Amino acid sequence: MDRQLLFLCFLTFVIHLIGTLAYSVRIAGVRTKRIAVSFALFSILVLVSRTSNSFLGPFLAKRVESNLTGPDATTLLLDFRWLLVSASVATVLGAFLIPTFQRVFCRAVLHFQVHRSVPKLILHGFFKGGISYIKDVASAPAAANVSGMHIGHGVSARITVLNVGATALWIVGVFASLYAGVLDPSVRVTSSTLSSIINGGATVLMAIFLDPYMSGMTDDVLDGKVSESQFRKTVVWLVGSRLAGTLLAQALLLPAAILIVYVARAI
C-alpha cells in the first residue's frame, strides 16, 4: 500500500467513523432531552466528514486517471477493496467508541446549554479538562446490550435489511462510478457523473424508511413509550447492519460498476 492509497483510506476511515458515531447522538439527545442541540453540535463533526469527502473524490479520481492505462490498471480494483475495508474497520471502531462518545457528547450538550457558544465549547474540550474527562468516562460497550440483542430489540427485520442495503449502496456509489471508468475508459467522464444511479437507491431508502423510523423511535423514548435500554439495543442492531452493509459493498462494487458502464454507453 503506497502513501497515496493510505491517505485515501484515512479519509474513508474518518467519513465512516463519524457516520457510525452519529447513532450515539440520538442516545445523547434522549438522555439530555436536547435533540435539536445534539444534532446542531454534531454538525461540527459532519463538517469534518464532508471536508474529508470533498478531498476523497478528487484524489481518488486522480489516482484512477494516473493508472488508467499503465501497468497498475489491473490493481485499481484492489485499491477500491482496501477503501471498503477502511469503511468496515471505521464502523467497528465507531461501534466500540459509541458508549464513550455519547457520554462526552452529553457533557458537551449540557455545557452548550449554559454558555451557548461553540468556540467556548471547543476551547473547553481541548484546554479545560475535556481530554481528562474522556479518559474518565471511556468504556467499552456493555456486554448486556450485545448478548441481549435477540430479546426485545425494537427494530424489525425489514428495517435491519433496509439499513444493510442502504449502507451498501451509499458506500459503493462513488467508488463504482470511478471504477466504471477503468472498465471502459471511453466513457469514464460520463461514468463519473452517474454515481446517483446507485446512491439514489440509498437516498430513497434512508429518506422514506430509515430516517423517519429512527426519528419516530427517538420521540417515543422521550415520551416514555420506549425504554432507553430498548433504544440502545436498536442502535446496536443498526450499527451491526451498517457493518454488514460495508461488507455487502465489497460484493456490489463490480456489478455496480458494470451497470454504470452499461448506462454510460446507452446515454
N, C-alpha and C positions, 0 to 999 in steps of 0.2 A: 504494500500500500504506500503510494507516494504522498508527499506533503500536501499536494492539492486535494487529493481524494480524502485525506484525513481532515482537512479543513471543511470540506463539503459534508463529511459525516458528522463533524461537530455541529455545524449549522442545523442539520437534520435532527440531531440529538436535542438541541435546545428547543426547536419547534415542538417536538413531540413530548418533551418533558413538561413544558408549560401547558400543552394541551391536556396532559394527564392530570396535572395539578389543578386544572380548572374544576374537577369534580369536588375537590376539597373546599372550594369557595362556597359551594352550596351548603356544605356542612357548617362552615364558619358563619354563613349568613343566618342559618337556622339557630345556631347557638347564641349569637349576639342579637338576633331578631332585627338585623340591619341588612336585608337582602340587597337593596339598591346601593348602599355604601360599599358593600362587599364587592359587587360587580364593578363599581366605579374604580375602586382601588386595584382590582385585578387587571383593569385595562392598562395599567402601567407595565405589567408583565406581558400583556398582549402586544404592546408596542415593541418589546424586545423580540417577541416571536415574529411579528410582521417584518421587523428590520432584518432578522435572520433570513426570513423567506424571500425578501427583496434581493438579498445577496445570493441566495442559493440558486435561484433560477438563472440569472445571467452567467454565473460562474460555471454552472453545470452545462449550460448551452455552449459556452466557450470550450469546455473540455470535450464535448461531443464533436464540435466543429474541428478542433485541432487534431482529433484522432479518427476522423471520419474515413479517410482514405489511406491512412498509414497502417503499419503492421499491428497497431494497438486496437484497431477497429473491432476485432473479434473479442477483445477483453472488456468492451464497454458494458456488455450485459452484466458481467461480474461486478463492475463498478456500481451499477444500479442495485444489484443484490446487496452489496455492502451498505448502501444508503438505507435500504429497507431493514437490514439488521440493526442499524443505528436507531431506527424508529422503534424497533421491538425492545432494544436494550433501554432506551429512554422511557418507554412505557413501564417496564419492570421497575426501574429505579424510581419513577414517579409514584408508582403504587406503594413502594416502601416508604416514600417521603410524605405521603398524604397525612398520616397522623401528626407528624411534626409540623408540617406546613400549615395545617388547619389551626393548630394551637397558636403558632406565630401570627397567622393571619387574623385570628380572633383578637389578639392583643393590638394588632395594627388598626383594626376597625375601631376598637374602643379608644385608642389613642387619637384617632382622627375625629371621633365624636367630640373630644374635648378641645382639640386645638384647631380643627378644620383647616389644616394646611398640609398639603402633600410634601413640600420641601422640608418642613419641620419633621414630618414622619420619616422621611428618608434619612435626615441627619440623626434622628433619634435611633433609627435602626442600625446605623453604622458606627456611631460615635458615643452613644449614651446607653450602653448596656444591652443593645439589641443582639449582638453576637453572643454574649454570655447567656442571654435568655434562651437562645436557640439551643445551646448546649444543655441547659437545664431541662428543657421540655422535649428534647429529642427522644423518640421512642419508635419501636418497630410496630407494625400493625398487630392488633390484638388477635391472638390465635382463635378466640371465640368467633370473631367476625368471619374468619375463613372456614373454620370447621363447621360452623352452623349455617353455611350458605344455603343448604338444601331445606332449611326449616324456615318457612315464612319469609322468603327472601324479598317478596314485594315487587318483583319485576317479572313480567310474563316472558315465556319463551319467545313469543313473537317480537317483543321489544329487544330482547337479547340478540336474536338473529339479525334484526334490522340494524342494530348497532355494529355488529360484526361486518355486515355488508357495507354500511355507510362509511365506516372507518377504512375498509379496504379500498373502496372506490375513491375516497377523498385522497388517500395517500398515493395511489397509483396513477392518478390522472395526469399530473405534470410529468412524472417520470416516463409514463408510456408515450406521451406526445413527443418527448425528446428522443426516446429510443426508436420511435417510428421513423425518425429521420435517418437513423442508422440502417434500418431495414430497407428503406428506399430513399436515398439521398436526393432524388429528383423532385420529391415533394416535401422535403424537410421543413421548408418555411411554412407551408400550409399545415403540415402536421403539428408544428409547434404551437399553432393557434387553436388546435382542436381538443385541448385538454378538457374543455367544457362538456364534451361528449361523455366522458367518464365522470368528471366531477359533478356534472349536472344531476346524475342519479343520486349521488351522496347528498347534494344540497336539498333535493326533494325529500329524501328520507328524513333528514335532520329537521327540516322546516315543518313537515306535516306530521311526523310521528314522534321523533325523539325529543326535540326541544319542548314541545307542548306537554309531553308526558312528564318530563323532569320538572318543569315549572309547576305543573299541577300538583305533583307529589310534594314539592317544596312547600307550597301553600298549605297542603294537607298537614304537614308536620307542624307548621306554625299554628294551625287551627286545632291541633291536638287529635286529628283523625288518624294520623300515622305516627308511630313512635320513632324516636331518634335512632334506636337500635335497628329497627326495620329499614330506616332510611340509609343507615350506614351499610347494611347488607346489600341494598340496592346499588349503592356506589361500588361495592366490591364486585358485584356481578357486571356492572357496566365497564369497570376498569378491566376486568378479565376478558370481556367481549371485545374491548378495544385492542387488547394484546392479540387476541385471536384474529382480529381484523388486520393487524400488521403482518401476521403470518400468512393470512389468505392473500394479501397483496403480492407476496412472492409468486404465488401461483397465477395471479391475474395479470402480472406485468406483461408477459409476452403476448397472451391473447388480446389484451387491451391495445398494445402497440400495433398488432396486426389489424385490428378493427379500425384504428385511426388511419393506418396506411390505406385501407380499402376506401374509407370515406374521402380521404385526401385525393385519391385517384379519381373518385367519382364526381367530385365537385367540378 
